[in-house]
Amino acid sequence: MRRILVAGAHRGLIVVSVLAVTDAKPQSSYPSPRPTSPGGLSPYDKDAPIHTVDEFINGFMDELNFGRGVSLARSSRNDQYIALSKAVRQNLQARWMKTLARQYEEQAKSVAYLSAEYLLGRQLDNALLATGMTDVVEEGLDALGLSLDRLRAQETEPGLGNGGLGRLAACFVDSLATMSVPCIGYGIRYEYGIFRQEFEDGWQVEHSDRWLALGNPWEFPHPEHAVTVHFGGSTETYTDDRGRERTRWLPAWDVQGVPYNYMVPGYRNGRVNTLRLWSARATRAFDLRIFNAGDYVEAVRAQTFAENISKVLYPEDSTPQGKELRLQQQYFFVACSLRDQLENVLPKYFDLANLPDRVIFQLNDTHPVIAIPELMRLLVDEKGMEWDDAWAITQKCFAYTCHTLLPEALEVWSVELLGKLLPRHLEIIYKINEIFLDEVRAAYPGDEIKLRRMSIITDHPERSVRMAYLATIAGSKVNGVAALHSELLRDKVLPDFSAYWPDKFTNVTNGITPRRFIRLSNPGLSDLITQTLGDEGWVTDLERLRELEPHADDPAFREKFRQVKAANKQTLAQVLSTRDNITLPTDVMYDVMVKRLHEYKRQTLKLLHIVTLYEQILSGKVAVEDVMPRAFLFGAKAAPGYRIAKEIIALINAVGKTVNNDPQVQGRLTVAFPANYNVTLAERLIPAADLSEQISLAGKEASGTGNMKFALNGALTIGTDDGANVEIRQLVGDDNFFLFGMLEPEVEATIAEGYSPVSVYENNPQLKATIDLIASGHFSDGDRNRFEPVISNLLGEDRFLALADYAAYLEAQQRVEAAYADPDDWSRKAILNVARSGFFSSDRSMVDYIDRIWHTPAITQ
């Protein structure tokens, strides 16, 4: 029995209480977790201040009493969560300091990952996993009468990303830390992240995501290291003290970027890398003279204007003001990040001629590409370098990842806007383009059409800067994110550049971190894998899952696998019941489609399948007892200005409301669309899935990472040969993947021949009956006009050929039903999906980046 003095403040009074705690076990009985590799760490690592239950309780109470200023008896759940988080992070901080010191000592090349998005997920569980503290914390909290499950639920997920791009960035920084590779991730600390989605009468409504409202114990602000970022103004030419003609920027206004550091722990290897997010604040935030004159709004105008830059992720850019704010955001964070590298990360007297040996800036899509002229400006204008020397350095310091095949997603900025906001950068871009076109002109004399095609500057529809072209010209490497995507990137999107620089283009197929997306999110399957393989080494060597293959033929193992899946369904059903008041059956197939709502991803095709099954029952074509029971689960957000995507969401919800309340189909068809799909929900939904819907139009999806998460967690895929589906199918085997639909060349041919969706509709009676049921108002209380935009879009244009692939998709779904009717064989297929998904670890992706692009060595602690 121990007595802990618990002191705190309540309503201005000091409250002291004595808490009696009984130790559950003596200190010596807490075993170290099994190390995953030589040198694997545990809570007993010498750098960690917390090793035992006693030490944890003392650290927790210190944080609660002296950090939060409350006693345990008077503390709120948020007080307890923050105290817990700060106690846990103590075991990372010493390792963080050691990592930074080691990196400075070694001066090894590092990765500066520039990304506008990071979808990190909750941090507490990841920190517990990385430090091996879960058992100690759980028992310590239990001794205090608290629940780890209740406190972990208090954490608000930082919604600092829109989808796959941000989730990928988070996976990559996790893997680099786990592999002991030096890396700083750079981004923006959005005050409001991706919007919080709610449904009103089935329609998406966006609300601000106040993820910082209750505080964030995982960040370390450093206002003393704020960076000043300039905008606007003009440029002038002058002669320097060496008689050289130079250019200087005379900006009109500026803001400050305040860094907030986050720890990125490796998995039990002692390494803690850094994620540095920038928050904007005004350089002159408050004018006391104006305030005293009574103009209170004007007194803080500069503060409001500056803070808008980091206020919200992806402001609506359908207006000129929105476009300008987006460009401000992009320049703001890369300007802060480059300045940070040159002035804070590098040694004081570092020779910038050696910069390519010290850092590689990875451009995660086109958002950070403005960093290229910014580095040139820093080297030429501020460091006094000659242009040719600076350009040679810059070309070795950047690499570019393209994440799209959609032309509209390759950013283009108008010359007018760039000149207004960043006049010096526009001059630098013009000079880069001029020098580049001279090289192209020498290589292809007389080919003016090629010059226009390859120019960074385009005149149509307005004079603009093509950022993907700038990234390609300046980057040492350009990579796609799946084998098919990289092939199409070379052959269709940037063919002139790949012909000019064939060695510059490469592929790195995306990956996901197994720490979050199986070890944390699917503990039942993780435990089964560990028991079967004998240790947890697979968590950092995912190819070891291949050792599961023989067990796919073991009836006892298949039964255990089914039990895990059944338990995951029960967990998801409970989560959705509590979170969304959704009732979900647990003894049916879970058919899941979760991803950003975009027409090319073809949520409409999935919806047509559901309506088809429903229509067949209503019309008597199929007896209800002959329909395989399924729960269809959707998760998606539509961009606020994407009207047709919002219409599709409303239609899905309307179909779900009708189907779920129709007694003719109850128990057979269930449609669930929980609002505000995020990483936290994904960690419960993905492990429960039986069928993964990856049905984008071939040639449109760059890679996808959800497809990898589902396969790794034992869901079978129904999908087109698109993005990373191609590699998934090749690895898991044709027998364990439900392929359908046109291939990319067939898509191109169909469009070229003059695709007519109305003809497909007229010539397929079942498709016609399905669409007619929607058009009749059956799902909209008889209102035929409510979903007319969706119907008109499908029959009038169908830009992504959902109707063209409809018949093939239904046939593939029949194959799904036949396979699911044999639970034992379905389990075998699912186990083989798990066993053959090791390639899709983000650790493997990092090895590919390191070998093909970065050449950054690991540093042992």
Sequence and secondary structure as in RCSB ss.txt:
>XXXX:A:sequence
MRRILVAGAHRGLIVVSVLAVTDAKPQSSYPSPRPTSPGGLSPYDKDAPIHTVDEFINGFMDELNFGRGVSLARS
SRNDQYIALSKAVRQNLQARWMKTLARQYEEQAKSVAYLSAEYLLGRQLDNALLATGMTDVVEEGLDALGLSLDR
LRAQETEPGLGNGGLGRLAACFVDSLATMSVPCIGYGIRYEYGIFRQEFEDGWQVEHSDRWLALGNPWEFPHPEH
AVTVHFGGSTETYTDDRGRERTRWLPAWDVQGVPYNYMVPGYRNGRVNTLRLWSARATRAFDLRIFNAGDYVEAV
RAQTFAENISKVLYPEDSTPQGKELRLQQQYFFVACSLRDQLENVLPKYFDLANLPDRVIFQLNDTHPVIAIPEL
MRLLVDEKGMEWDDAWAITQKCFAYTCHTLLPEALEVWSVELLGKLLPRHLEIIYKINEIFLDEVRAAYPGDEIK
LRRMSIITDHPERSVRMAYLATIAGSKVNGVAALHSELLRDKVLPDFSAYWPDKFTNVTNGITPRRFIRLSNPGL
SDLITQTLGDEGWVTDLERLRELEPHADDPAFREKFRQVKAANKQTLAQVLSTRDNITLPTDVMYDVMVKRLHEY
KRQTLKLLHIVTLYEQILSGKVAVEDVMPRAFLFGAKAAPGYRIAKEIIALINAVGKTVNNDPQVQGRLTVAFPA
NYNVTLAERLIPAADLSEQISLAGKEASGTGNMKFALNGALTIGTDDGANVEIRQLVGDDNFFLFGMLEPEVEAT
IAEGYSPVSVYENNPQLKATIDLIASGHFSDGDRNRFEPVISNLLGEDRFLALADYAAYLEAQQRVEAAYADPDD
WSRKAILNVARSGFFSSDRSMVDYIDRIWHTPAITQ
>XXXX:A:secstr
 EEEEEEEEETTEEEEEEEEE  SS GGG      SSTT   TT TT S  SHHHHHHHHHHIIIIIS   TTT 
 HHHHHHHHHHHHHHHHHHHHHHHHHHHHHHT  EEEEE S EE   SHHHHHHHHT HHHHHHHHHHTT  HHH
HHTT    EE SSHHHHHHHHHHHHHHHTT  EEEEEE  SB S EEEEETTEEEEE   TTTT  TTEEE GGG
 EEEEES EEEEEE TTS EEEEEE SEEEEEEEEEEEEE SSSS EEEEEEEEEEESS   HHHHHTT HHHHT
HHHHHHHGGGTBSS   SSHHHHHHHHHHHHHHHHHHHHHIIIIIS TT  GGGGGGTEEEEEESSTTTTHHHHH
HHIIIIIT   HHHHHHHHHHHEEEE     GGGS EEEHHHHHHH HHHHHHHHHHHHHHHHHHHHHSTT HHH
HHHH SEE SSSSEEEHHHHHHHH S EEESSHHHHHHIIIIISHHHHHH GGGEEE    B HIIIIIIT HHH
HHHHHHHHSSSGGGT GGGGGGGGGGGG HHHHHHHHHHHHHHHHHHHHHHHHHH     SSSEEEEEES   GG
GTHHHHHHHHHHHHHHHHTTSS GGGS  EEEEEE    TT HHHHHHHHHHHHHHHHHHT TTTTTTEEEE  S
S  HHHHHHHGGG SEEEE   TTT    SHHHHHHHTT EEEE S TTHHHHHHHH GGGEEE S  HHHHHHH
HHT   HHHHHHH HHHHHHHHHHHTTTTTTT TTTTHHHHHHHHHT TT TTTTHHHHHHHHHHHHHHHTSHHH
HHHHHHHHHHT GGGBHHHHHHHHIIIII       
